[in-house]
Amino acid sequence: MKIILTHEVPSLGAPGDVVDVKDGYARNYLLPRNLATPWTKGGQKQVDAIIKARATRAVKSLEHAQSLKGTLEAKSVTVTARSGATGRLFGAVTTAEIADAVKEAGAGSIDRRTIQVATPIRSTGNHEVHVRLHPEVEATLKLDVVAAK
């Protein structure tokens, strides 16, 4: 089945890519989660719009991505979240909260969609998350989750 990706799928492609996948994968995973739409002849306008939006959000050059990587890896970002007495969070830290914390720390503005959290962050303490700044540049961000007062 041919589909148009609307969001980044790590093992498949970036938004705006037209890919061929098995019917069940598209029907049961990609389409219900709004990660993709079915490909049609009129879908080329949609592909162009997605690619244009992705280009405006993307980090423009490799040099800028390298400098942003250095800035992100040099700083430790603190996120406050509500937690219980044992340090377990009520919920999890989201990528939007991480992006806001990075902006508040003065490390630059990053898109929440570029942040990759391996396992949900559900406890206070130090954690590491990966940020894909450019297809060739990935930064490791040190995240300190503290309990809100």
C-alpha positions in Angstrom: 0.0 0.0 0.0 1.3 3.4 -0.9 1.1 6.1 1.8 2.2 9.6 2.5 4.0 10.1 5.8 2.6 13.1 7.8 4.9 12.6 10.8 8.4 11.2 11.2 8.5 7.4 11.6 12.1 6.4 12.7 12.4 3.2 10.7 10.4 4.4 7.7 11.0 8.0 6.7 10.3 11.7 7.2 7.1 13.8 6.7 6.3 14.1 3.0 7.9 10.9 2.0 5.8 8.5 -0.2 6.5 5.0 0.9 5.3 1.5 0.2 4.3 -0.6 3.2 2.4 -3.7 3.9 -1.4 -3.2 4.1 -1.7 -4.3 7.7 1.0 -2.0 9.0 -0.6 0.9 7.3 -4.2 0.0 8.3 -3.5 -1.0 11.9 -0.6 1.3 12.9 0.2 4.3 10.7 -3.3 5.4 9.7 -5.0 5.2 13.1 -2.2 7.2 14.7 -2.3 9.8 12.0 1.3 9.2 11.1 0.3 8.8 7.4 -2.5 9.2 4.9 -3.3 7.0 1.9 -1.6 8.0 -1.3 -3.8 9.4 -4.1 -3.1 11.2 -7.3 -4.2 14.5 -5.8 -1.9 13.9 -2.8 1.1 15.6 -4.5 -0.1 19.0 -3.3 -0.2 17.6 0.3 3.3 16.2 -0.1 4.6 19.6 -1.3 3.0 21.4 1.6 4.4 18.9 4.1 7.9 19.2 2.6 7.7 23.0 2.6 6.6 23.1 6.3 9.4 20.6 7.2 12.0 22.8 5.5 10.9 25.9 7.5 11.2 24.0 10.8 14.5 22.2 10.0 17.9 23.4 11.1 19.3 25.0 8.0 22.9 23.9 7.8 25.2 21.3 9.2 27.4 23.9 10.8 24.5 25.4 12.7 23.4 21.9 13.8 26.9 21.2 15.1 27.0 24.4 17.1 23.6 23.7 18.5 24.7 20.2 19.4 27.6 21.7 21.4 25.3 24.0 23.2 22.8 21.3 24.1 25.4 18.9 25.3 27.2 21.5 27.4 24.1 22.4 29.4 21.9 20.4 31.8 18.2 21.1 31.4 15.9 21.0 34.5 12.3 19.9 34.2 9.9 20.2 37.2 7.1 17.7 37.5 4.6 16.6 40.2 5.7 13.5 42.0 4.9 11.3 44.9 7.0 10.9 48.1 9.1 8.1 46.5 10.1 10.2 43.4 7.6 8.6 41.0 6.0 11.1 38.7 2.2 11.5 38.3 2.4 10.8 34.5 5.5 11.2 32.4 7.7 14.0 31.1 6.6 14.9 27.6 8.7 16.0 24.7 6.9 19.4 24.7 7.9 19.9 28.3 11.5 19.1 27.4 11.4 21.5 24.5 10.1 24.3 26.7 12.7 23.6 29.3 15.5 23.8 26.7 14.2 27.1 25.5 14.0 28.5 29.1 17.5 27.3 29.8 18.7 29.4 26.9 20.0 26.5 24.9 18.0 27.5 21.8 14.7 26.6 20.4 14.2 23.0 19.2 11.1 21.3 17.8 9.5 18.8 20.1 9.2 16.3 17.2 13.0 16.0 17.0 13.3 14.8 20.7 13.5 11.0 21.1 12.8 9.5 24.5 13.8 5.8 24.6 11.6 5.0 27.6 9.0 7.2 29.2 10.5 9.4 31.9 8.4 8.5 35.0 10.8 9.2 37.9 12.8 12.1 39.3 16.6 12.1 38.7 19.0 12.4 35.8 18.0 11.1 32.4 19.3 11.3 28.9 17.3 12.0 25.7 18.4 12.3 22.1 17.7 15.2 19.8 17.9 14.8 16.0 19.0 18.2 14.9 19.9 17.3 11.3 20.0 14.0 9.4 23.7 13.7 10.2 23.7 15.3 13.7 22.2 13.8 16.9 22.8 15.4 20.3 22.5 13.8 23.7 20.7 16.1 26.2 21.2 15.7 30.0 17.8 16.1 31.7 17.3 16.6 35.4 13.8 15.9 36.6 13.0 17.5 39.9 9.8 17.3 42.0 7.6 20.4 42.0 7.0 22.0 45.3 
